[in-house]
C-alpha cells in the first residue's frame, strides 16, 4: 500500500485490489472489523472507504445483514451499466474534444501507446485504462459528468474484472 495516500484511499484501493485479484467474488461478504485488523488502521477511514464503495456500486450494504457484499452480477444489470456508460462516455468524448489542449491530447496518446506496447499485468492494465478514462473525463471540464462517470466506471469494472477475458484466461502477468 502506498504510504503517501490518505488512509481512506488506501482502504478503498485495498478493496478494489481484492476484487481485481479475484480474492473477493460476487456474493462474497466482507466485514469492517476484519479490514481494520488486516490493514492495521482505525475504523473511520475504512468505514468511509466502504461507504464510498457502496455509493459507487462496487459493494452493497444488505439491509438487516452485517457487513458488505460484492454485488451479484447479472446480464440485465450489465446491459444497463454499459448502456449508461456508453451514453455518458460519448458525451464526455464530445466535451473533451471541444475543450482539449494539445498537451492533453499528447498525454492520452502516450497512455494509449504504453498500453499497446507492453505486456501488462492486471494491475498495470487496470491502472492505465483508468488513467486514460480519467484524463478524458477531466478534459470534458464538467464536474457533473465526472461525478456520474465515477460510479458507472467502477460498477462496470466489476464486470470487466470478473468476466473479461484478460482477467480470466491467464494472458496477463500478476
CORCORVEN-V246648 format. One record per residue. N is the residue number from 0. RES is the residue in one small letter. OMEGA is omega in radians with two decimals (999 if undefined). BURIAL is b if it has 24 or more other C-alpha atoms within 12 Angstrom, else e. D_LAST is the distance of its C-alpha to the last C-alpha in whole Angstrom. Layout:
n	res	omega	burial	d_last
N	RES	OMEGA	BURIAL	D_LAST
N	RES	OMEGA	BURIAL	D_LAST
This chain:
n	res	omega	burial	d_last
0	x	-3.11	e	16
1	x	-3.02	e	18
2	x	-3.08	e	22
3	x	3.09	e	23
4	x	3.03	e	23
5	x	-3.07	e	25
6	x	3.13	b	25
7	x	3.14	b	25
8	x	3.07	b	22
9	x	3.14	b	20
10	x	3.11	b	21
11	x	-3.12	b	20
12	x	3.11	b	17
13	x	3.14	b	16
14	x	3.08	b	17
15	x	3.11	b	15
16	x	3.09	b	12
17	x	3.13	b	13
18	x	-3.14	b	14
19	x	-3.13	b	11
20	x	-3.12	b	9
21	x	3.03	e	12
22	x	2.97	e	13
23	x	-3.13	b	16
24	x	3.05	b	18
25	x	-3.11	b	21
26	x	3.12	e	24
27	x	3.14	e	22
28	x	3.03	b	24
29	x	-3.05	b	23
30	x	-3.11	b	26
31	x	-3.13	b	27
32	x	3.11	e	28
33	x	3.11	e	25
34	x	3.09	b	23
35	x	-3.12	b	26
36	x	-3.11	e	25
37	x	-3.05	e	21
38	x	3.12	e	21
39	x	3.10	e	25
40	x	-3.09	e	26
41	x	-3.10	e	29
42	x	-3.02	e	30
43	x	-3.14	e	31
44	x	3.12	b	28
45	x	3.12	b	26
46	x	3.13	b	29
47	x	3.12	e	29
48	x	3.13	b	25
49	x	3.09	b	25
50	x	3.10	b	28
51	x	3.12	b	27
52	x	3.06	b	24
53	x	-3.14	b	27
54	x	-3.12	e	29
55	x	3.09	b	26
56	x	3.14	b	26
57	x	3.06	b	22
58	x	3.06	b	24
59	x	3.01	b	27
60	x	-3.07	b	30
61	x	-3.12	e	32
62	x	3.10	e	36
63	x	3.13	e	37
64	x	3.09	e	34
65	x	3.02	e	32
66	x	-3.09	b	29
67	x	-3.09	b	26
68	x	2.95	b	25
69	x	-3.06	b	22
70	x	2.97	b	24
71	x	-3.01	b	25
72	x	-3.12	b	24
73	x	3.10	e	27
74	x	-3.13	e	28
75	x	3.12	e	31
76	x	-3.14	e	29
77	x	3.13	b	26
78	x	3.13	e	29
79	x	-3.10	e	31
80	x	-3.10	b	27
81	x	3.03	b	27
82	x	3.11	e	30
83	x	-3.13	e	31
84	x	3.12	b	28
85	x	-3.14	e	29
86	x	-3.10	e	33
87	x	-3.11	b	31
88	x	3.02	b	29
89	x	3.10	e	32
90	x	3.12	b	34
91	x	-3.13	b	32
92	x	3.11	b	31
93	x	-3.13	e	35
94	x	3.11	e	36
95	x	3.12	b	33
96	x	3.13	e	35
97	x	-2.99	e	38
98	x	-3.02	e	37
99	x	2.93	e	35
100	x	3.12	e	35
101	x	3.12	e	34
102	x	3.12	e	32
103	x	3.11	e	30
104	x	3.09	e	30
105	x	3.13	e	29
106	x	3.10	e	26
107	x	3.12	b	25
108	x	-3.14	e	25
109	x	3.11	e	23
110	x	-3.12	b	20
111	x	3.12	e	21
112	x	3.13	e	21
113	x	3.14	e	18
114	x	-3.10	b	16
115	x	-3.02	e	18
116	x	-3.07	e	17
117	x	3.01	e	14
118	x	-2.99	e	11
119	x	2.92	e	9
120	x	3.08	e	5
121	x	-3.09	b	6
122	x	3.14	b	7
123	x	-3.13	e	9
124	x	3.14	b	11
125	x	-3.12	b	12
126	x	-3.14	e	13
127	x	3.11	b	15
128	x	3.12	b	16
129	x	3.12	b	18
130	x	3.14	e	19
131	x	-3.09	b	21
132	x	-3.14	b	22
133	x	3.07	b	23
134	x	-3.13	b	25
135	x	-3.12	b	27
136	x	3.07	b	28
137	x	3.12	b	29
138	x	3.13	b	31
139	x	3.10	b	33
140	x	3.13	b	35
141	x	-3.05	e	35
142	x	3.12	e	34
143	x	3.05	e	35
144	x	-3.13	b	33
145	x	3.12	b	30
146	x	3.14	e	31
147	x	3.14	b	31
148	x	-3.04	b	28
149	x	-3.09	b	25
150	x	3.14	b	26
151	x	-3.14	b	26
152	x	-3.11	b	22
153	x	3.14	b	21
154	x	3.14	b	23
155	x	3.11	b	22
156	x	3.08	b	18
157	x	3.13	b	18
158	x	3.13	b	19
159	x	-3.12	b	16
160	x	-3.06	b	14
161	x	-3.04	b	15
162	x	3.13	e	17
163	x	-3.10	e	15
164	x	-3.11	e	15
165	x	-3.10	e	12
166	x	-3.08	b	10
167	x	-2.92	e	12
168	x	3.05	e	12
169	x	3.12	e	9
170	x	-3.10	e	10
171	x	3.07	e	7
172	x	3.06	e	4
173	x	999	e	0
